[in-house]
């Protein structure tokens, strides 16, 4: 089983004629994902890798019966692209774009509360159900199908931890990168809830980082609602306060909230073992079985 | 990106928020000219990007010309938490009877802006928020409609601002929200808003931070960025367009992706070393970017050894390897030992290309980090 994406996911790639969009559309197709259309204003009628391109998401969805989109649109136009996707009743929108202004995302978040679509990202690597579909930029070859779910705020950290799992023969149900920005569509709690309900997921790995209080909220959710065991990792223990560590959301505020320590403590209290290294996270997962 | 108080105050004044009369000065004689025009008492306020300027001696109130000269000499050129004061704001002193806090920020948990008013102004508002959160009235704003006038009134009445000043204070709050929205601020606040003995309401301080991701559509704000307050290396990183934060250790760290780079820092610390920096080359980096990253880290005199940690997704291992080779072959001898760990997309191709006469290669993150720490110890022993 899996969460959010599977064999039946039919994908529109927004921005498919751009450098990133084209490259990753090809990668997604090579992985076996059903990429059914592209959407780029002014490029309707063209095609990329035999995938037909439409001028609007609406036309792409109608013509190809798509139910998900992946957004590879530059930051200045990305919020508009997400609004367009949200207007077509898709089940899922995955926004890869990094650097979308926070106030644009606040408006997107408002719109999101009025529709039934799930948004993953922005500033994320995407989502993959190994062997079935990948929506985003994750390197498919390091993943293996299995029974462990993974949710992470960071792309490359996801790869690192997945690699540690796969090397030991521990495969994944679905791995989802929720993104490193202050305002994102899908939270840890949303993903954990879905993993808890997924019969194929027997354990979950949650990779957090400094900034915000999402990990703390996840810890309360785990202690109250989850039977599935969760192992954790928190990046940014050595980050100084007030400095933005790459991710727009990875910043420890002056008042001491959002530190790695407070997150690790909250997770430990919820019964989640937190690894000091990615290797240790895999040890914890192995101990669950 | 932070604006200086004088920059933020100019923006506030242009938007109609009352601020005290002031002049910017960068020398003692300019300070004296300013007080001659403004009169006494006059506040002399260091323009540096640090909190708690007053407590650190960066704000003084001069009662006469002699005091103004003494304080100007003291403050100009002083070191304030690591930053040299090059400019001061000379401002008409305000005789106040009450101090309020008014601000707008993004509540990331809620995913929308929040407007705040408190009668506990003039003090550390974060401490107030922690100890007596009920002393701050909060109104969340729907970003698609903006703050409605009733919300500003509600916040002001909920905070128990004296009734006769409710209209003025809610006016300031509304204007701050509009600025927050129009100028892509991440935070905007006035602490304190002073109620003067003449029953006037003025913004005695001004904080305005801008969302760096939105600077592309705020060109006139981008121009206000004060690079004088950046570390030399951080400025160079800005020119290279690299995500870089300087730290105090001796192990230089280069990687791709914020989470993985932070993890590399944490592992250096975990295995007993000290990270010298955070440097994220970002996704899809080409050889030139890799060269710039190495150049930047080598130019930090504290760095004794470097660890390169790449887990390719978008980023391709062969491009990274080519960049490392090019950067290092330019030196007669490599200035500081470099350990490389390469995984993910095209890692195998990268390993074949990588010139192992110039770098050490380790197969895992843990081993690479430990080797880099060991390399600093060798340097120290020499």
Interface residues (C-beta under 8 A of the other chain):
Chain A: X20 X24 X75 X76 X98 X99 X100 X101 X102 X103 X104 X105 X106 X107 X109 X110 X111 X125 X137 X138 X139 X142 X152 X153 X154 X155 X156 X157 X158 X159 X160 X163 X180 X182 X183 X207 X209 X210 X212 X213 X214 X217 X233 X235 X236 X237 X238 X239 X240 X243 X244 X245 X246 X247 X248 X249 X250 X253 X254 X255 X260 X276 X277 X278 X279
Chain B: X51 X106 X108 X109 X111 X112 X113 X126 X127 X129 X130 X142 X143 X144 X181 X184 X186 X211 X212 X213 X214 X216 X217 X243 X245 X247 X255 X256 X257 X258 X259 X260 X261 X262 X263 X265 X266 X267 X268 X269 X270 X275 X278 X280 X283 X284 X311 X312 X313 X314 X343 X344 X345 X364 X365 X366
